[in-house]
Structure formats: C-alpha cells, structure tokens
Amino acid sequence: MPVAYLIVEMHITDMEQYKQYMAEAPAAVKAHGGEYLVRGGRHESLEGDWTPHRVAMLRFPSFERAKAFYGSEQYAAIRAKRKGAVEYFNSVLVEGVAAPV
C-alpha cells in the first residue's frame, strides 16, 4: 500500500497564537502514524509563480490514515487553535507511488 503525503502552504499572521497549534499538532500526527518531513524552513521557488510563505509536508502510512488524522476530533480541536493566526492554510493530500519490491 502506498504512503500518502499531506502538503500544506500557509501564511502565518500571528506567530504567538500559531505556536499553540504547533505545540499540539505533532501528537495528533503521530497518533495516526504520520511524521513531519518538512515544517517551515528555507525554501525557494524554482519554476512557476508559486511563492508560498511557509510549507509543511507530512507522510502517513496510507491515504486512509491521513484522512482519519484530518477528520479526527483530536485534530479538529487543534485546528481551531490556528483560527485567526493564519491568512490562509491550504492543504492537499496525495497518494505516493508504491515502491517496487
């Protein structure tokens, strides 16, 4: 079964408030088998006109596990903590390729 990736672009407008979200989100991610691959950090647009302010990328064991994470009551409560702290928070879930055996 292929893994799944959750890719997020966001623009944080209130870092102090957003820190509450950042402090609690990793536990919800881990509870659903996920892990952070990217969480902020240096980035550069190499082609096209996409210039995100901040990027995050998470890996989950499957598309279904990622959807379960996003739809969980635990994560819904955590998501509420970022309300008003971001101008936008766009995310896409994509299934990875199955690795050859």
QUIBEL-V610710 format. One record per pair of residues at least 4 apart in sequence whose ideal C-beta (glycine too) atoms are under 8 Angstrom apart, sorted by the first residue. I is the first residue (numbers start at 1). J is the second residue. D is the distance in Angstrom with one decimal. If there is no record, write none. Layout:
i = (I	I)
j = (J	J)
d = (D	D)
This chain:
i = (1	1	1	2	2	2	2	2	2	2	3	3	3	3	3	3	4	4	4	4	4	4	4	4	4	4	4	5	5	5	5	5	5	5	5	5	6	6	6	6	6	6	6	6	6	6	6	7	7	7	7	7	7	7	8	8	8	8	8	8	8	9	9	9	9	9	9	9	9	10	10	10	10	10	10	10	10	10	11	11	11	11	11	11	12	12	12	12	12	12	13	13	13	14	14	14	14	15	15	17	17	17	17	17	18	18	18	18	19	20	20	20	21	21	21	21	21	21	24	24	24	25	25	25	26	26	27	27	28	28	28	28	28	28	29	29	29	29	29	30	30	31	31	31	32	32	32	32	32	32	33	33	33	34	34	34	34	34	34	34	35	35	36	36	36	37	37	37	38	38	38	39	40	40	40	41	43	43	45	45	45	58	59	60	60	60	61	62	63	63	63	64	65	66	66	67	67	68	69	70	70	71	71	72	73	74	75	76	77	78	79	81	82	82)
j = (61	62	98	62	63	95	96	97	98	99	59	60	61	62	95	96	59	60	61	62	63	65	66	93	94	95	96	37	57	58	59	60	93	94	95	96	34	56	57	58	60	66	69	70	91	92	93	55	56	57	91	92	93	94	55	56	57	58	89	90	91	52	53	54	55	88	89	90	91	52	53	54	55	56	86	88	89	90	52	53	54	86	87	88	18	53	54	85	86	87	85	86	87	18	84	85	86	19	85	21	81	82	84	85	22	82	85	86	23	24	81	82	25	78	79	81	82	85	28	78	81	29	75	78	30	36	31	74	32	69	72	74	75	78	34	35	36	58	69	34	35	69	72	74	60	65	66	68	69	72	60	61	65	58	59	60	61	65	66	69	58	59	56	57	58	57	58	59	55	56	57	56	54	55	56	55	52	55	49	50	51	66	96	65	66	69	65	66	67	93	95	68	69	70	93	71	93	72	75	75	93	75	76	76	77	78	79	80	81	82	83	85	86	89)
d = (7.6	5.3	7.4	7.4	7.7	5.4	4.7	6.0	4.5	7.8	5.5	6.5	6.1	6.8	7.8	4.6	7.4	4.8	7.8	5.9	4.2	7.2	4.4	6.0	6.8	5.2	6.4	7.8	6.1	6.9	5.7	7.6	7.4	5.3	8.0	6.0	7.5	7.9	7.1	4.4	6.8	5.6	8.0	7.5	6.0	7.6	5.3	7.4	7.6	5.2	6.8	5.2	7.9	6.8	6.9	4.3	7.3	7.8	6.7	6.8	4.4	3.9	7.4	7.0	5.6	7.7	8.0	5.0	7.9	7.6	6.7	5.1	8.0	7.3	5.3	6.4	4.5	7.1	7.9	4.1	6.9	6.1	4.2	5.4	4.9	7.1	6.2	6.3	5.5	7.9	6.5	6.2	5.1	6.1	6.7	4.3	7.9	6.4	7.7	7.8	7.5	7.5	6.6	3.9	6.2	5.9	4.2	6.8	6.2	6.8	4.6	7.9	5.8	6.2	7.5	4.6	4.1	6.8	7.0	4.7	6.9	6.1	7.6	5.5	6.1	7.0	6.3	7.9	6.9	6.5	6.7	4.8	4.5	5.7	4.0	6.9	6.8	6.0	6.5	6.6	7.3	7.7	7.8	6.7	6.5	5.3	7.3	5.7	3.6	7.0	5.9	4.5	5.1	5.1	6.5	4.4	7.9	7.2	6.8	5.9	6.6	5.6	6.9	7.5	5.6	4.6	6.5	5.5	5.9	5.7	4.0	5.1	5.4	7.5	7.0	7.9	7.2	5.6	7.7	5.8	5.2	7.7	7.9	4.6	3.8	6.6	5.0	7.1	6.4	6.7	4.8	6.3	6.5	6.5	5.4	6.0	7.0	6.2	5.9	6.2	7.4	7.6	7.8	6.8	6.6	6.7	6.0	6.8	7.7	7.9	7.6	7.7	5.7	6.7)
